[in-house]
Amino acid sequence: MQMAISLRAARVNANLSQRDAADKIGVSVDTVGKWERGLCVPNIRYISKIEAAYGLKYDQIIFCRENTVKR
């Protein structure tokens, strides 16, 4: 069984900048940054695009940081 990696690590492992990833997925650079910082999670319609861009399956990517608390 393969370990899951963070969304940021998945992007870096795919040799993509945030701009490259945003262009492939169809979102803004700001959105990719918010996903990576755990400020929000990707909408379901972007999951398959993220999988294709990063070359990973959904269950191989950690989409939010644990213990992220918004106050």
NORDAUR-V740771 format. One record per residue. N is the residue number from 1. SS is DSSP state (alpha for helix, beta for strand, coil for the rest). PHI is phi in whole degrees, -180 to 180 (none if undefined). NEAR is the number of other ideal C-beta (glycine too) atoms within 10 Angstrom. Layout:
N,SS,PHI,NEAR
N,SS,PHI,NEAR
This chain:
1,coil,none,4
2,coil,-88,8
3,coil,-72,6
4,coil,-82,15
5,beta,-122,16
6,beta,-66,15
7,alpha,-60,23
8,alpha,-64,18
9,alpha,-62,14
10,alpha,-62,23
11,alpha,-65,25
12,alpha,-63,16
13,alpha,-63,12
14,coil,-85,15
15,coil,58,7
16,coil,-116,18
17,coil,-78,12
18,alpha,-61,18
19,alpha,-63,11
20,alpha,-59,15
21,alpha,-62,26
22,alpha,-60,19
23,alpha,-64,15
24,alpha,-68,17
25,alpha,-85,22
26,coil,92,11
27,coil,-131,18
28,coil,-82,13
29,alpha,-61,14
30,alpha,-59,11
31,alpha,-65,19
32,alpha,-59,25
33,alpha,-61,14
34,alpha,-65,15
35,alpha,-60,23
36,alpha,-67,19
37,alpha,-86,13
38,coil,77,18
39,coil,-78,14
40,coil,-159,12
41,coil,-116,13
42,coil,-64,19
43,coil,-65,9
44,alpha,-54,7
45,alpha,-68,8
46,alpha,-96,16
47,alpha,-59,16
48,alpha,-66,11
49,alpha,-69,15
50,alpha,-65,23
51,alpha,-57,15
52,alpha,-67,11
53,alpha,-66,20
54,alpha,-97,22
55,coil,68,10
56,coil,-132,18
57,coil,-93,11
58,alpha,-49,11
59,alpha,-76,9
60,alpha,-97,14
61,beta,-119,19
62,beta,-92,16
63,coil,-91,17
64,coil,-150,15
65,coil,-84,13
66,coil,-71,6
67,coil,65,6
68,coil,-80,9
69,coil,-117,4
70,coil,-99,6
71,coil,-122,2
